[in-house]
Amino acid sequence: MSFSTTTLANPTGSKLHKVTPASGSGSADGQEDELNSGATDLAQVHIDNTANASATAFVKLWNNTATNVTVGTTAPNMILPCPGGSTITYNFPQETSFANGCTIAAVTTGGTGGTTRMTNAITVYVLQG
């Protein structure tokens, strides 16, 4: 798992987060990444799942800090699927607000209960408004 944030001087967004959620065998619980501990407006999410030829990645986002999220138990506020072997971009022209922070994880199953990490690493770019 890796995480980086770049502050932007562009009116398109204020920060670009690059997240590589935990991959390999095991549970994603405890491996979630906190994008921000305060109010966060999302403008765009780009998911690169080309390393997993046949497994759909489900990127889960919570309106909360990482300490208040248990992957597989805490219901995500948003789930963004990305088919295996592909990339996809989700645009939010009106921005999507997360008032309590924003936490992210990627797993192989949608819904609340999915906890299995992706076999191979994916990359998620999040443009914060």
Disulfide bonds with the S-S distance in Angstrom:
none
